[in-house]
Amino acid sequence: MNNSDNMTTPLLIIKIVFDYFGIGLDLQSSRTRKAEKVKACQISMYYIDKFTHQTHEVVAGYFGKDHATYNHSVKVVNNMRETDRRFWDDFKKIHNRLLAKLGIDEFERYAHYNTDNT
């Protein structure tokens, strides 16, 4: 990923995740606690961290939240990946969409990441 992508990648990740759930970007920083919106924010935070390595404060800031919310979101995503089959199915589909948009180079850069849920 080149330097010009560093600013657009978090926004691209958010757009891909929110599109997957059929949520408009206008809800990104809204105070609504609807389950699908919360899930989209949590997954977006998880992937922004994985693919951009920005600070927790910066990642949370995309959603008008703080680093504690980021920490909670990552824990929730990791737990749900392991315990909720439906969440896991959504997560894999989103992961594949992100790989397609971000390119195979990103996947190779994070080859340690396992989407097989083994």
C-alpha angles and dihedrals in degrees: 000000000000125000094261088060093056092081097041099043096074090048091047091050091050092048093050093048095044091046089052090058093040093244123144118235088238087079093054095100098021121124093236115127097202109151097237092049092049091048091049091051093048094049091045091052090049093053096041087057094046097046103034107026092218119160118276090246092055093047092049090045091067085069099037090254137119134244092268089061089049091052091049092048094054091049091050093049093049092048095046092049088059101039110029118064094194091050089049091052091051091045093054092048091050090046091054092049090051092049090051092051099038095042135239091280089071090052092051090048088057098035090139089069111099122207095176092086092223 
